Amino acid sequence: MPSMLDVVVVGAGPNGLTAAVELARRGLSVALFEAKDTVGGGARTQELTLPGFRHDPCSAAHPLGINSPAFRAMPLQRYGLEWVQPELPMAHPFPDGTAAVLSRSVAETAASFGPRDAGAYRRMVEPLLHRWDTLVQDFMSLPLSALPRDPVTLARFGLLGLPPATWLMRRFRDERAPALFSGMVAHTIAPLGGFATSAIGLVFALAGHARGWPLARGGSQSVSDALAAYLEDLGGAIHTDYEVKRLDDLPPARAYVFDTSPRALARIAGLGRYYDRFRYGPSVFKIDYALDGPMPWTAKEARSAGTVQVGPYKSDIGTALRAASVEGRAPEAPFLITVQPSVADPTRAPAGKHTFWAYGHVPNGWDGDLTDAIERQLERFAPGFRDLVLARATAGPAELAVHNANYVGGDIASGSVAGLQLMLRPKLSLSPYTTPHPAVFLCSSSTPPGPGVHGMSGHNAAKAVWKRLRAS
Ligand SMILES: Cc1cc2nc3c(=O)[nH]c(=O)nc-3n(C[C@H](O)[C@H](O)[C@H](O)COP(=O)(O)OP(=O)(O)OC[C@H]3O[C@@H](n4cnc5c(N)ncnc54)[C@H](O)[C@@H]3O)c2cc1C
C-alpha cells in the first residue's frame, strides 16, 4: 500500500463498492475496509438453512440493479454477474385466485387490472417508458450536479411522482391496479400518503417494463463479487473483517468515503451532532425458507413470478404499513414481499427443492416473533405451504442490525423514507455526499437516490470526491 492513498472507502455494500470502482477507474489508489468477513452488505448469499440452499439474506430481486446507469457502465458480466429473468417480474394475488401482474409487457400488465383501468395505466406509464434511459439517469443523479439530459420528461415524472401515491391511485376505478401499485410503494417502507411516494411505485413499474425484475444467478452475492473482482483488477485493495471505529483506524488518505449510516459516520469522523436530526424508519421481520417443492400459490401467475406481493388490497397494505411505521405495533395481517429465486435460478436449491423468502413490516427495534402471522398470510394464498417447509431462518430487527450496522434498529432502508427524508437525505443539502470535514464523504443508501442495490449513491458520491480531489 502506498504511504498516502488517494481514497479509503469504509463498507463494501453495493454503494461502497461502486464508489471504490469508479474512483479506481479514474486512476486513483483505493483501499476498501469492510467489517464483515465477506463483501456485499445488503447483497450477499449464504446457506442459512440447509446445505445446498443458497439464500439471499437481504436483496434478491434487482429491478434497480439491472437498470442502474452505474452498473450498466461497468463490465460486470465479465466478472461473473448474470441476470436471470423469471417468466413474470412480479405477481400480486387476490383471494379469488386471480392475480394482477407486473409483466415486461405494458399491455399484459394493463389487462391484468381489468378493462376499466387498462387505459389509465397505459396512459400513465407509456410516455415515461419511451424516455426511460434518460429519465433514470436524471432522477438517480438528483440533486443534479449538471443540467438534466431530458428536462421535459423529468418534469413530467416530477408532476406525477411528487404527490402521494394515494393521489395517483385515484385515476384507477377498480381495486386491482391500486393494490399492486401500493405494494410497490411498500418496497421502500413508505407510507402510502407520503410525499413523492407516487415516484416509488412508478420507478418499480417502469424498471420492470424496461428490463424486468431479475435475480442474480447464484445469488445476490454475485453482484458484490463482480464489483469486488473488478475493483481488484483496477488495482484496488479490499480488507475484510475490519470494523472501523475511528478515522485513526484507517491509513492516511486524501479522501475517506463512508458506506455507513450517517450517525455512525458522525461518531467515527468526529462530526458531533451534524446528523442528529436524521431519522431511522421501521424494520421488517424476515423468514428464509428451504422448501420441499415450489410454492403452491393458488393464482397460477404467482407460480412463475420472481417476486410475489401478498396484500391483498390497498387498504390492507395501508393498515399494515401504518401499524409498523406510525402506531408502533406489529400488523395482525402483515403485507408481505416475497421472493422465490429458485423458480428462475436452479442453482439456489437441490433438484426439486426451492428457496423462498418473505418479510412483513414491524416497528424499529421490535422484539417479537412475526412467524405465525406471516405464515397465516402465506397459507391464505398458497394453501399447503406449511407442509413444504424443510427449514426456516428468521431475522427480526435485532438480527438484521447484527448482520449489518447500517440497519439501525433493523431499518433496512438505512433511514426513514417518510416525509422529505425520502429525497432530502441525509439532510437538506445541495451536496448530500459531502460533510463538514473536507476529506470525509458519505455514499450509503442514506443519501439519494436511497435504498436498493443500484450503486447510484456510490456513483454520485464518487463524483463529489473526484471534484474535490481535482480542485485540491
Ligand atoms: C431483508 C432485505 C431485503 C432487501 N431486498 C432488496 C431487493 O430485493 N432489491 C433491492 O434492490 N434492495 C433490497 N434491499 C435493500 C438493499 O440491500 C440496500 O438498500 C443496499 O444494500 C444498500 O447498499 P449500501 O451500499 O448503501 O449499504 P449496505 O449494503 O448496507 O452495505 C454497507 C456495508 O458497510 C459495512 N459497514 C458498516 N459500518 C462499517 C464500519 N464501521 N466499518 C466497516 N464496515 C462497515 C457493512 O458491514 C456493510 O457491508 C433489501 C434489504 C434487506 C435488508
The ligand as an SDF file (V2000), in Angstrom:
LIG
                    3D

 53 58  0  0  0  0  0  0  0  0999 V2000
  -34.2520   -8.0250    4.0160 C   0  0  0  0  0  0  0  0  0  0  0  0
  -33.8350   -7.0720    2.9160 C   0  0  0  0  0  0  0  0  0  0  0  0
  -34.3520   -7.2350    1.6410 C   0  0  0  0  0  0  0  0  0  0  0  0
  -33.9780   -6.3700    0.6210 C   0  0  0  0  0  0  0  0  0  0  0  0
  -34.4330   -6.6110   -0.6420 N   0  0  0  0  0  0  0  0  0  0  0  0
  -33.9640   -5.8660   -1.6740 C   0  0  0  0  0  0  0  0  0  0  0  0
  -34.2420   -6.2480   -3.0110 C   0  0  0  0  0  0  0  0  0  0  0  0
  -34.8520   -7.2930   -3.2700 O   0  0  0  0  0  0  0  0  0  0  0  0
  -33.7660   -5.4460   -4.0060 N   0  0  0  0  0  0  0  0  0  0  0  0
  -33.0050   -4.3290   -3.7600 C   0  0  0  0  0  0  0  0  0  0  0  0
  -32.5980   -3.6380   -4.7060 O   0  0  0  0  0  0  0  0  0  0  0  0
  -32.7060   -3.9700   -2.4780 N   0  0  0  0  0  0  0  0  0  0  0  0
  -33.1450   -4.7160   -1.4430 C   0  0  0  0  0  0  0  0  0  0  0  0
  -32.7820   -4.4090   -0.1590 N   0  0  0  0  0  0  0  0  0  0  0  0
  -32.0620   -3.1420    0.1010 C   0  0  0  0  0  0  0  0  0  0  0  0
  -30.5870   -3.1900   -0.2680 C   0  0  0  0  0  0  0  0  0  0  0  0
  -29.9980   -4.3650    0.2120 O   0  0  0  0  0  0  0  0  0  0  0  0
  -29.8760   -1.9700    0.3320 C   0  0  0  0  0  0  0  0  0  0  0  0
  -30.5960   -0.7850    0.0500 O   0  0  0  0  0  0  0  0  0  0  0  0
  -28.4650   -1.8370   -0.2260 C   0  0  0  0  0  0  0  0  0  0  0  0
  -27.7010   -2.9800    0.0950 O   0  0  0  0  0  0  0  0  0  0  0  0
  -27.7870   -0.5980    0.3400 C   0  0  0  0  0  0  0  0  0  0  0  0
  -26.4620   -0.5640   -0.1160 O   0  0  0  0  0  0  0  0  0  0  0  0
  -25.3300    0.2490    0.6530 P   0  0  0  0  0  0  0  0  0  0  0  0
  -24.0700    0.0120   -0.0860 O   0  0  0  0  0  0  0  0  0  0  0  0
  -25.7820    1.6410    0.8640 O   0  0  0  0  0  0  0  0  0  0  0  0
  -25.2340   -0.3760    2.1180 O   0  0  0  0  0  0  0  0  0  0  0  0
  -25.1380   -1.8630    2.6360 P   0  0  0  0  0  0  0  0  0  0  0  0
  -25.4780   -2.8280    1.5740 O   0  0  0  0  0  0  0  0  0  0  0  0
  -25.9290   -1.8770    3.8810 O   0  0  0  0  0  0  0  0  0  0  0  0
  -23.5870   -2.0630    2.9600 O   0  0  0  0  0  0  0  0  0  0  0  0
  -22.9240   -1.3670    3.9850 C   0  0  0  0  0  0  0  0  0  0  0  0
  -21.6610   -2.1290    4.3090 C   0  0  0  0  0  0  0  0  0  0  0  0
  -20.8560   -1.3370    5.2010 O   0  0  0  0  0  0  0  0  0  0  0  0
  -20.3300   -2.1770    6.2060 C   0  0  0  0  0  0  0  0  0  0  0  0
  -20.0250   -1.3260    7.3640 N   0  0  0  0  0  0  0  0  0  0  0  0
  -20.9160   -0.5980    8.0920 C   0  0  0  0  0  0  0  0  0  0  0  0
  -20.2760    0.0440    9.1050 N   0  0  0  0  0  0  0  0  0  0  0  0
  -18.9600   -0.2940    8.9930 C   0  0  0  0  0  0  0  0  0  0  0  0
  -17.7880    0.0570    9.7320 C   0  0  0  0  0  0  0  0  0  0  0  0
  -17.8450    0.8830   10.7920 N   0  0  0  0  0  0  0  0  0  0  0  0
  -16.5970   -0.4680    9.3670 N   0  0  0  0  0  0  0  0  0  0  0  0
  -16.5080   -1.2880    8.2740 C   0  0  0  0  0  0  0  0  0  0  0  0
  -17.5910   -1.6500    7.5340 N   0  0  0  0  0  0  0  0  0  0  0  0
  -18.7960   -1.1540    7.8980 C   0  0  0  0  0  0  0  0  0  0  0  0
  -21.4300   -3.1820    6.4570 C   0  0  0  0  0  0  0  0  0  0  0  0
  -20.9380   -4.3540    7.0870 O   0  0  0  0  0  0  0  0  0  0  0  0
  -21.9270   -3.4350    5.0410 C   0  0  0  0  0  0  0  0  0  0  0  0
  -21.2120   -4.4670    4.4180 O   0  0  0  0  0  0  0  0  0  0  0  0
  -33.0970   -5.2820    0.8890 C   0  0  0  0  0  0  0  0  0  0  0  0
  -32.5570   -5.1280    2.1630 C   0  0  0  0  0  0  0  0  0  0  0  0
  -32.9030   -6.0340    3.1610 C   0  0  0  0  0  0  0  0  0  0  0  0
  -32.2550   -5.9220    4.5000 C   0  0  0  0  0  0  0  0  0  0  0  0
  1  2  1  0
  2  3  1  0
  2 52  2  0
  3  4  2  0
  4  5  1  0
  4 50  1  0
  5  6  2  0
  6  7  1  0
  6 13  1  0
  7  8  2  0
  7  9  1  0
  9 10  1  0
 10 11  2  0
 10 12  1  0
 12 13  2  0
 13 14  1  0
 14 15  1  0
 14 50  1  0
 15 16  1  0
 16 17  1  0
 16 18  1  0
 18 19  1  0
 18 20  1  0
 20 21  1  0
 20 22  1  0
 22 23  1  0
 23 24  1  0
 24 25  2  0
 24 26  1  0
 24 27  1  0
 27 28  1  0
 28 29  2  0
 28 30  1  0
 28 31  1  0
 31 32  1  0
 32 33  1  0
 33 34  1  0
 33 48  1  0
 34 35  1  0
 35 36  1  0
 35 46  1  0
 36 37  1  0
 36 45  1  0
 37 38  2  0
 38 39  1  0
 39 40  1  0
 39 45  2  0
 40 41  1  0
 40 42  2  0
 42 43  1  0
 43 44  2  0
 44 45  1  0
 46 47  1  0
 46 48  1  0
 48 49  1  0
 50 51  2  0
 51 52  1  0
 52 53  1  0
M  END
$$$$
